[in-house]
């Protein structure tokens, strides 16, 4: 059994207590973190190792972005696909328990959904296009798990209001079409919708602008776990850990977990 978790932590040093609490409660074998906002040498390894997560793979960057994997199981570092044209710290890849595990942090894309006037949105679209290209090449290269903050809510029931968010970054057709194309090109299965199909509303992110996210529940499903088609039937116990959004000094994202019979 392999239990995988993914979480955009929005600064791992600020929220290391929350990370350790989650590890104690959910007990994943591997936790994939995004937006760690630190360099490799600044990553808070000591408390994680004390919690039993002695294997680390950190791809960091000063002050911005960054992804990391912390694991109870041995990690074999492998070359990550070249997805980010700006060479930012957004992708990490390992082998664990014989399976490739890729951890992604797709750019948010800022506020204007027009690549002509918004370079950050163009950058996001470029990364999504690169995902389709690179994972299309790797479609038959063995079992894979892809997780992370992909910063796109792809379906009608992955946002609080499909109609009102169609022109809002994270749910525009330019993004959703590309994310779906990347998933299909790589032969991936979206485990959230495998285990909890439409029309159930699923969210993993709630804005900090809402003082109490539970009152209006205006969320989006930005955090994903995909597997290659051969692994999908082996998955169970998919969960979105929404209560973490109410913890002290929370991230605006919450963890997502799944178990696989590897």
ABEGO torsion letter per residue (X at the ends): XBBBBBBBAGGAAAAAAAAAAAAAAAGBABBBBBGAGBBAAABBAAAAAAAGBABBBBBBBBGBEEBBBBBABBBBBBBBBBABAAGBBABBBBBBGGBBBBBBBBBAGEABBBAAABAAAAAAAAAAAAAAAAAAAAAAAEBBBBBEBAGBBABAAABABAAAAAABBGABAAAAAAAAAAAAAAGBBBAAAAABBOABBBBABBBAABABAAAAGBBBBABBBBBBAAAAAABBGBBBBAAAAABBGBBABBBBBBBBBX
